[in-house]
Amino acid sequence: MAIKHKRLFPQALLTQSSTERLNYFQGITIGHLRLKQALDILLMNLQQPTDICVLFVVGPAGVGKTTLRLRTEKLLMEGALASMNSNICQIPVAGIEAIANEAGKFNVRIQV
């Protein structure tokens, strides 16, 4: 019995240039169990009233911190849409991402 694999990308992609194929796959985010667990824990901590004022998400480059932040912001915004219709001053989510400089060293001094 032959195993049939269903392609999850367009068949035409196979005949396109390597640049076009790379661009296609760079635009895809694949779910990961650990990222889903981190999202669930983060949302639970954000939605339950506690004494926590600030949450930090830290880790090495490429592990999904920005993906986690963007997904969290999207879900919080979706959850707040109904209440935002009646309260236009509501800010459902705010965040800061510390971008490393070219040298790779983070500088806490603010330059104006």
ABEGO torsion letter per residue (X at the ends): XBBBBBBABBAAAAABBAAAAAAAAAABBBBBAAAAAAAAAAAAAAABBBABABBBBBEBBGAGAAAAAAAAAAAAAAAAAAAAAABAABBABBBBBBBBBAAGBBBABBBX
